[in-house]
Amino acid sequence: MELTELTPADSRTPAPARRTAGRDADGMAVASFILGLLGLLVLNIVLGPTAIVLAFAALYRGTARKGRAFLGLGLGIADLVVLVTLMQFDSTVSWSF
């Protein structure tokens, strides 16, 4: 076996395209989950809707991590439920300890 057999015959051929769309969708699913989880503790008015939007975007793009996207969606909705509950009890948008 010669060395020339291991190298491509035409070096001008384009490199194979990377699967970036799927990786981006997987990253969005994970980010949605993390932001939804963090939103239960702090900044639920910002992180909740962000988690929901990222989860929908990840599901639309066909993520391989559908479970994470659905968890992020559920946690984003839970963030908004916590926000509304706190607003009903305190009549404010912030946490009071």
N, CA, C and O of each residue as an XYZ file, in Angstrom:
388
protein
N       0.842     -1.161      0.000
C       0.000      0.000      0.000
C       0.895      1.234      0.000
O       1.778      1.383      0.845
N       0.656      2.084     -0.933
C       1.458      3.297     -1.036
C       0.807      4.424     -0.259
O      -0.377      4.373      0.076
N       1.594      5.424      0.014
C       1.105      6.582      0.746
C       0.085      7.361     -0.064
O      -0.821      7.965      0.510
N       0.210      7.360     -1.360
C      -0.717      8.117     -2.203
C      -2.126      7.551     -2.145
O      -3.083      8.267     -2.438
N      -2.278      6.292     -1.777
C      -3.613      5.716     -1.678
C      -4.372      6.245     -0.467
O      -5.602      6.201     -0.452
N      -3.687      6.734      0.525
C      -4.330      7.240      1.726
C      -4.762      8.688      1.600
O      -5.623      9.144      2.353
N      -4.192      9.404      0.680
C      -4.555     10.807      0.494
C      -5.609     10.913     -0.593
O      -5.648     10.073     -1.491
N      -6.469     11.932     -0.533
C      -7.493     12.076     -1.564
C      -6.857     12.348     -2.931
O      -5.814     12.994     -3.028
N      -7.502     11.844     -3.971
C      -6.972     12.009     -5.327
C      -6.993     13.467     -5.747
O      -6.061     13.937     -6.400
N      -8.035     14.183     -5.384
C      -8.145     15.592     -5.770
C      -8.207     16.420     -4.491
O      -9.186     16.341     -3.750
N      -7.198     17.193     -4.234
C      -7.162     17.986     -2.997
C      -8.087     19.190     -3.061
O      -8.273     19.874     -2.055
N      -8.669     19.463     -4.218
C      -9.577     20.612     -4.340
C     -11.012     20.256     -4.004
O     -11.882     21.124     -4.076
N     -11.290     19.032     -3.645
C     -12.659     18.655     -3.300
C     -13.026     19.309     -1.973
O     -12.201     19.377     -1.062
N     -14.261     19.788     -1.864
C     -14.662     20.469     -0.621
C     -14.764     19.476      0.533
O     -15.058     18.296      0.345
N     -14.519     19.981      1.695
C     -14.627     19.159      2.897
C     -16.096     18.830      3.146
O     -16.969     19.619      2.783
N     -16.381     17.704      3.748
C     -17.779     17.371      4.028
C     -18.397     18.390      4.978
O     -17.745     18.860      5.911
N     -19.647     18.721      4.734
C     -20.335     19.719      5.560
C     -20.552     19.166      6.960
O     -20.922     18.005      7.136
N     -20.322     20.001      7.929
C     -20.551     19.601      9.320
C     -22.032     19.672      9.640
O     -22.780     20.423      9.013
N     -22.434     18.914     10.583
C     -23.832     18.897     11.002
C     -24.049     19.976     12.059
O     -24.243     19.662     13.234
N     -24.016     21.235     11.655
C     -24.123     22.319     12.618
C     -25.565     22.612     13.001
O     -25.822     23.026     14.131
N     -26.511     22.410     12.096
C     -27.904     22.704     12.429
C     -28.393     21.803     13.556
O     -29.082     22.267     14.464
N     -28.048     20.539     13.505
C     -28.448     19.627     14.571
C     -27.755     19.927     15.877
O     -28.353     19.815     16.947
N     -26.493     20.307     15.793
C     -25.764     20.656     17.012
C     -26.321     21.932     17.622
O     -26.404     22.056     18.844
N     -26.706     22.886     16.768
C     -27.309     24.114     17.278
C     -28.640     23.820     17.964
O     -28.930     24.373     19.024
N     -29.442     22.958     17.364
C     -30.729     22.608     17.961
C     -30.531     21.884     19.281
O     -31.271     22.126     20.235
N     -29.542     20.996     19.352
C     -29.260     20.312     20.611
C     -28.802     21.295     21.676
O     -29.187     21.181     22.839
N     -27.986     22.256     21.282
C     -27.536     23.283     22.215
C     -28.681     24.147     22.710
O     -28.711     24.544     23.874
N     -29.620     24.437     21.826
C     -30.798     25.216     22.234
C     -31.643     24.440     23.234
O     -32.180     25.022     24.177
N     -31.766     23.140     23.037
C     -32.545     22.320     23.967
C     -31.909     22.318     25.350
O     -32.605     22.445     26.357
N     -30.600     22.175     25.400
C     -29.890     22.175     26.682
C     -29.970     23.556     27.331
O     -30.189     23.664     28.538
N     -29.794     24.605     26.536
C     -29.882     25.970     27.076
C     -31.282     26.250     27.609
O     -31.436     26.901     28.643
N     -32.292     25.765     26.915
C     -33.665     25.943     27.381
C     -33.863     25.287     28.739
O     -34.472     25.875     29.634
N     -33.354     24.077     28.893
C     -33.472     23.366     30.164
C     -32.761     24.119     31.290
O     -33.316     24.291     32.375
N     -31.546     24.562     31.030
C     -30.766     25.250     32.061
C     -31.405     26.581     32.433
O     -31.513     26.908     33.614
N     -31.828     27.350     31.431
C     -32.442     28.648     31.726
C     -33.777     28.482     32.443
O     -34.116     29.278     33.318
N     -34.531     27.455     32.076
C     -35.783     27.202     32.781
C     -35.554     26.818     34.225
O     -36.306     27.226     35.110
N     -34.517     26.034     34.468
C     -34.185     25.634     35.830
C     -33.712     26.832     36.651
O     -34.122     27.002     37.799
N     -32.861     27.649     36.070
C     -32.397     28.847     36.764
C     -33.530     29.844     36.998
O     -33.551     30.551     38.005
N     -34.470     29.890     36.054
C     -35.581     30.824     36.169
C     -36.482     30.549     37.354
O     -37.185     31.447     37.817
N     -36.473     29.321     37.855
C     -37.263     29.044     39.050
C     -36.702     29.764     40.267
O     -37.423     30.016     41.233
N     -35.412     30.095     40.221
C     -34.765     30.735     41.365
C     -34.632     32.245     41.199
O     -34.925     32.997     42.128
N     -34.196     32.692     40.036
C     -33.944     34.118     39.810
C     -34.419     34.530     38.425
O     -34.448     33.716     37.502
N     -34.786     35.785     38.286
C     -35.131     36.408     37.004
C     -36.130     35.609     36.180
O     -35.962     35.448     34.972
N     -37.178     35.107     36.846
C     -38.133     34.289     36.114
C     -38.913     35.076     35.068
O     -39.473     34.484     34.145
N     -38.957     36.381     35.195
C     -39.657     37.196     34.201
C     -38.889     37.234     32.871
O     -39.488     37.458     31.819
N     -37.582     37.019     32.915
C     -36.751     37.026     31.704
C     -36.423     35.605     31.255
O     -36.541     35.279     30.074
N     -36.012     34.766     32.197
C     -35.538     33.431     31.844
C     -36.660     32.478     31.445
O     -36.439     31.567     30.647
N     -37.848     32.674     31.982
C     -38.980     31.811     31.627
C     -39.345     31.914     30.148
O     -39.345     30.903     29.445
N     -39.658     33.125     29.663
C     -39.960     33.245     28.231
C     -38.795     32.869     27.325
O     -39.006     32.340     26.234
N     -37.567     33.138     27.765
C     -36.401     32.752     26.968
C     -36.314     31.231     26.839
O     -36.023     30.712     25.762
N     -36.567     30.524     27.932
C     -36.551     29.059     27.900
C     -37.639     28.523     26.980
O     -37.422     27.546     26.262
N     -38.801     29.151     26.996
C     -39.903     28.704     26.136
C     -39.555     28.897     24.665
O     -39.779     28.003     23.850
N     -39.009     30.058     24.325
C     -38.652     30.339     22.934
C     -37.551     29.386     22.453
O     -37.626     28.861     21.342
N     -36.541     29.166     23.282
C     -35.462     28.244     22.892
C     -35.972     26.809     22.729
O     -35.524     26.088     21.838
N     -36.900     26.400     23.583
C     -37.444     25.042     23.475
C     -38.217     24.880     22.174
O     -38.060     23.874     21.483
N     -39.054     25.865     21.833
C     -39.793     25.782     20.577
C     -38.858     25.798     19.379
O     -39.076     25.069     18.411
N     -37.814     26.626     19.436
C     -36.853     26.687     18.331
C     -36.114     25.357     18.177
O     -35.896     24.897     17.056
N     -35.731     24.741     19.284
C     -35.031     23.460     19.229
C     -35.934     22.367     18.670
O     -35.492     21.541     17.872
N     -37.193     22.360     19.086
C     -38.122     21.357     18.571
C     -38.417     21.591     17.092
O     -38.556     20.634     16.331
N     -38.512     22.830     16.688
C     -38.763     23.153     15.278
C     -37.599     22.723     14.394
O     -37.805     22.257     13.274
N     -36.385     22.880     14.893
C     -35.199     22.511     14.120
C     -34.888     21.020     14.178
O     -33.954     20.561     13.521
N     -35.641     20.275     14.939
C     -35.470     18.829     14.978
C     -34.316     18.373     15.845
O     -33.427     17.663     15.376
N     -34.323     18.765     17.083
C     -33.257     18.367     17.990
C     -33.315     16.869     18.301
O     -34.383     16.257     18.284
N     -32.172     16.309     18.577
C     -32.116     14.909     19.011
C     -32.430     14.805     20.500
O     -32.696     13.715     21.006
N     -32.401     15.922     21.193
C     -32.659     15.950     22.636
C     -34.062     16.492     22.909
O     -34.225     17.528     23.554
N     -35.050     15.792     22.419
C     -36.433     16.244     22.573
C     -36.858     16.294     24.037
O     -37.629     17.168     24.432
N     -36.358     15.359     24.839
C     -36.692     15.356     26.261
C     -36.218     16.616     26.959
O     -36.946     17.193     27.767
N     -34.992     17.050     26.650
C     -34.475     18.285     27.245
C     -35.286     19.490     26.785
O     -35.553     20.401     27.568
N     -35.675     19.492     25.514
C     -36.456     20.614     25.004
C     -37.816     20.674     25.695
O     -38.274     21.754     26.071
N     -38.462     19.518     25.866
C     -39.757     19.508     26.554
C     -39.616     19.869     28.031
O     -40.489     20.529     28.593
N     -38.525     19.442     28.659
C     -38.275     19.850     30.044
C     -38.061     21.359     30.133
O     -38.581     22.011     31.038
N     -37.302     21.907     29.199
C     -37.096     23.356     29.169
C     -38.401     24.102     28.960
O     -38.631     25.144     29.574
N     -39.256     23.571     28.094
C     -40.564     24.181     27.858
C     -41.410     24.149     29.133
O     -42.021     25.150     29.508
N     -41.437     23.003     29.784
C     -42.201     22.880     31.028
C     -41.664     23.778     32.133
O     -42.433     24.392     32.871
N     -40.342     23.851     32.244
C     -39.750     24.711     33.271
C     -39.972     26.190     32.961
O     -40.161     26.993     33.875
N     -39.951     26.551     31.686
C     -40.240     27.941     31.311
C     -41.662     28.322     31.676
O     -41.911     29.422     32.168
N     -42.598     27.408     31.434
C     -43.988     27.669     31.815
C     -44.113     27.718     33.332
O     -44.855     28.541     33.868
N     -43.393     26.845     34.023
C     -43.413     26.868     35.493
C     -42.843     28.175     36.028
O     -43.310     28.678     37.050
N     -41.843     28.731     35.354
C     -41.295     30.031     35.755
C     -42.375     31.097     35.723
O     -42.487     31.911     36.640
N     -43.163     31.087     34.666
C     -44.221     32.090     34.549
C     -45.331     31.857     35.570
O     -45.926     32.812     36.068
N     -45.611     30.596     35.882
C     -46.615     30.295     36.915
C     -46.127     30.775     38.279
O     -46.899     31.340     39.053
N     -44.846     30.550     38.574
C     -44.275     31.042     39.831
C     -44.334     32.560     39.881
O     -44.647     33.134     40.924
N     -44.039     33.212     38.772
C     -44.092     34.670     38.717
C     -45.497     35.181     38.995
O     -45.676     36.108     39.785
N     -46.489     34.589     38.356
C     -47.873     35.025     38.563
C     -48.311     34.761     39.994
O     -49.012     35.579     40.590
N     -47.905     33.627     40.551
C     -48.250     33.312     41.941
C     -47.629     34.319     42.899
O     -48.295     34.797     43.817
N     -46.368     34.641     42.692
C     -45.715     35.631     43.559
C     -46.345     37.005     43.401
O     -46.467     37.746     44.376
N     -46.741     37.349     42.198
C     -47.381     38.645     41.985
C     -48.724     38.715     42.702
O     -49.111     39.780     43.181
N     -49.438     37.595     42.781
C     -50.724     37.573     43.468
C     -50.555     37.730     44.977
O     -51.360     38.395     45.628
N     -49.515     37.122     45.527
C     -49.315     37.200     46.973
C     -48.663     38.489     47.409
O     -49.028     39.037     48.449
N     -47.698     38.998     46.637
C     -46.921     40.175     47.041
C     -47.333     41.459     46.322
O     -47.024     42.555     46.790
N     -48.013     41.335     45.212
C     -48.350     42.483     44.354
C     -47.099     43.160     43.827
O     -47.102     44.363     43.566
N     -46.029     42.393     43.669
C     -44.780     42.905     43.078
C     -44.279     41.894     42.057
O     -44.806     40.787     41.943
N     -43.251     42.298     41.318
C     -42.664     41.404     40.328
C     -41.357     40.822     40.846
O     -40.706     40.055     40.136
N     -40.960     41.164     42.058
C     -39.680     40.695     42.585
C     -39.910     39.766     43.776
O     -40.977     39.743     44.388
N     -38.864     39.006     44.072
C     -38.884     38.137     45.231
C     -38.657     38.975     46.482
O     -37.886     39.935     46.448
N     -39.298     38.637     47.557
C     -39.011     39.312     48.827
C     -38.754     38.232     49.881
O     -39.581     37.352     50.120
N     -37.579     38.337     50.496
C     -37.200     37.341     51.506
C     -37.383     37.908     52.885
O     -37.119     37.225     53.874
